[in-house]
């Protein structure tokens, strides 16, 4: 019974750390977010963090999650921040489709505010290819996921 309690406590702690990491890193990727999905959204205080938003993505290093969503509060209301790790299965002029290790496949649209990074350097959608392992972070509004960051990590 003690092992079960320790396992549950460890799992709850890991979930809390993941949520905290997402709270501080994912909202930074959407400089000009889509309209709030919440009809009761109201203006509030934004994220007080400092520094370049893409540098905050480092908080996700070592996290083994494959995809997720979190409701976050910003100056202009509530937003649905979302992220996914996986392999690119399709690339188009308007976005990418990524399949996570657990089989979930999401299509991400891109716009002029989408940052693409490959091996730590600036890149573009044209620089991505099927089979690339990526981290995508952005927002979901309705059924549309808009990428703010698409990162192909450095090979180690």
N, C-alpha and C positions, 0 to 999 in steps of 0.2 A: 504494500500500500504506500510506503514511503517513496518508492521509486516513481509511482504514478503521480504523487503530489509534486515531486521534484520536476518531473517531465512537464506537467501542466504549468507549473510556475515558470520553468524555462521557456516554454512556448509562449506564455503570456508576456513575458519580458521581451522576447524576440519580436513579437508582434508590436509591442509598444515602441521599441526602438525603430522598427521599420516605419511605423506611423509618424514618429517624430522626425525621422530622416526625410520622409516625403513632405511633411509639413514645411520644413525649412528649405528643401531643394526644388521641388516640382513647381510651386507657385512662381518662382523666379523665371521660368521659361516663357511665360506668357506676358510680354510687355504690353500688348494691346489685346486683351482677351475678348472673346465673343460675348454676346449678351448673356446675362445670367440665366441659368435654367430655373431659378427659384422665383416664383411670382411674388414672394415676400422679401426679396432682397432689399437691403438698405445700405446706405453709405456707412463705412466704418473705418477703422484704422488699418492701413496696409502693413505688409511685412516690414519689420524694423531693421532687417539685416542689411549689411553694407557689402560692397564689393561687386565684382562683375557677376551677373547672373549665371553664366555658363560655368564659372568656377565652382559654384555650389553643387554642380552635378557630381562632384567628387564624393559627396556624402553618400551616394548610392554604391560606391565601390565596395566590394565584399559582400553586399547584400545579395542573397540567393533567390529572391522573389522573381517571378517570371512576368507578372502583370498585376496591375491594381489601379484603384481609383480612390480619390479622397475629396471630400467637399472642403474647400478652403475659403476663407473670408479675406477679401481685399478691399481697397478703398471704395470701389464701385459695387460691392455686394459679394454674393457667394458664387463660386465657380466650381466646376467639377474637373479637378486635375487628374490626369491619367498617365500611366507609363507602361511600357512593355519591353521585355528583353526577348530576343529570338532571332531567327534567320529570315532574311528577306526572301520572299517567294515571288514577288513581282515588283518592277519599278516602272513608273510611267512619268510623263511630263508633269503630272499634278500630284504625285505622291508615291507611297510605297505600301505594300502589303507585307506584314510580318507575322510569322507563325512561331508561337512560343513552344517550349519543350513539352508542355502539357497538351498541345494540340489546338490551342486557341489561336485563331487567325483574325487579325484586325487590319483594316485598311485605314491608312493615315493620309490625310490631304496635307499639302504644303502650300505655303504662300510666301510672300516676300520677307516675312519675319521668321521663317524657318531657318535655323542654323544647322548646317551639316558639317560634321568634323570627322576626318579619317586620320587615324594614327596621330592625333593631336594637332593636325593641320586643317585649315579651312578647306572645304570641298563643296560639292554641289550634288544635286540628285543624279546628274549625269555620271558622277564618280562612284555611284553605288551600283552593285550588281547582285543578282540572285545568289543566295548562299552566304552573303555577308552576315556575320553575327553583329547585331546592333542593339543599342538602347535607344528607345524613342520615348520622348516625354512631351506632353502638351495638354490640351484640354478637349473635353467632349461636350458638345452642345447637341442635344437630341441624339441622333444616330451618327453624327459626324465627329470624327476625331481629327483635330488639327495639330500637327506636329510643330513644336517650337524648337526641339532639338532632336537631331538624328545623329547618333555617335557610333562610329565603328571603332572599337577599342584597339589599342596597340597590341600586336602579337608579342607574347612573352616567350 
